[in-house]
């Protein structure tokens, strides 16, 4: 499963599977030692936990999200609900399946949502975390530069 939206992605946090998504990701850390967890999986799970906590801290997390079907993030009721109901569960599934896409642009999507026309101050830490997520996904995919390196390179061009 990729981090990209499927043709009919649904917010499934109301299902038993997704209500237990957090428990499932935590189980990944508790697997027997002979089932070694990759460093990348640990970092992705940690970053997803940080993203979820930040969304809760700034009030972007919905305790009772609606069920909806979308084919892309723009069709979701809000970007925050898409992050919560589609992106995070799909990203956790990618970790469990060790099946990462070659790139991620959720940070760019967030930039367009929170910083493009007017800066949404409370979302700046979330924006940073989503960019860090992109950097982790893109490591070992041909370009290992960090977000800071990318910013410096684009500024010097």
N, C-alpha and C positions, 0 to 999 in steps of 0.2 A: 504494500500500500504506500502510496507516495503522499507527500505533504500537500500536493495540489488537490484542489477540490475535485471530487468525482462528479459525474453527470447529475446525480441526484443525491447530493450529500444532505443528510438530515442532522439536526441537532438531536442527539440521542442521550443527553444527560438525564432524561427522564427514564431511560431504560436501565435495567439492572446492570448491564454490562458497563455503561458509561458512569453510573453512580459509583461503581467500584474501580473506575479508571485510576484514581489516585492510589488505591490499595494495590492494584496490579503493578503500577510503576514502582511502588515501594517494594513489592515482592522481588523485583528485578535485583535490588540490592541485597536481598536476603537469600539468593540462590546458593546452593552448596558451592564450596570453594572450587570444586573440580569443574564447575561451569563458569569459567572466567567471563566477567563482564568487560567489554571493551572500554577503554578510556573514553572514547568518543560517546558511547552510550551513557556513561556516567555523567559526562559533561552536558549532553543534551538533556537528560532527565533533570539535572540540577538547574539548568537554565529554564526549562519549562516550569519547574517548581517556583523559581524566582519570578517568572512572568505571571503565574497564577497569583502568587502572594501580592505582587505589586498591583495587579488588577483589583484585588480585594481591598488593598490599602487605600486606593484612590477612588473606590466606589464604582469601578467599571465591571465588576463581577455581579451577575444576576443569580440570586439564590434559587429562583424558580424560573429558569429560562423557558421560553415558548418552544414548541416543536415547529420546525420549519424545514422546507426543502429548498436547496439552492444549487445552481450549477457553477456559481462563482461568488466571490466575497461581496461583490457589488449588489447582489440580489438579497443578501442577508438583511434583516431588520436594522442592524447596525454593525459597524466594524467590530465593536467589542463583543457582540453576540457571536459573530463569525469566529473571532479568536477563541472564545470560550467553548463553543459548541462544535466547531468544525476543525479549526487549526490544531488546538491542543490535543484533542483525542486522536487525530490522524498522526500528529507528530509522535505521540506516545506509542501508537501502533507501529510506526516506522522503527522506533527504538526496539520494541519487542521482537520485530521481524528482522532487525539489522538490515533494513532496506531504506537507505537514505537517497534522496534525489541528489543530483550533482550540484544543484544550487538552490538557494532559497532567497526570496525577495520580500519576506514579510516585514522586514525593517523599512524597505522602500514604500511598501503599501501603507505602513503606519506613518511614515513621513508625510505622505500625501494626505492622510487623514488629520494629522495633528500639527503639522508645521508648514504646510504648503502655502495657504493663504493667510492664516493667522495662527500664531503660536498658542497651543493649548498647554499652559504651564504645567498642570498636574500630570500630563502624559509624557513629559520629557524623560523620566526615568524608565517608563515602559518602552518608549522609543529606543532608548539606549540598549535595554535588555533584548529587544527584538532584533536589533542590529548585531548584537553579540551572538544571538542564536544563528543568524545568517552566517556569521564568520565561522562558527563551529561546524555547521553543515558543509560549508565550502572547503574546509581544511581537507587536504589530501585529495582534492578533486581537481588538481592541476594548478591551483592558485592558493598558496598558503599564507598570503599576506594578511595581516590583521586589519581590522577596521580603521585603526589609526593610520597604518601604512597606506591604505586605500585613499583616505581623506587627504593625506599629505601629497600623494601622487597626483590626485585630481586638482589640488590647489596649485601645484607647481606647473601644471600643463597650461 
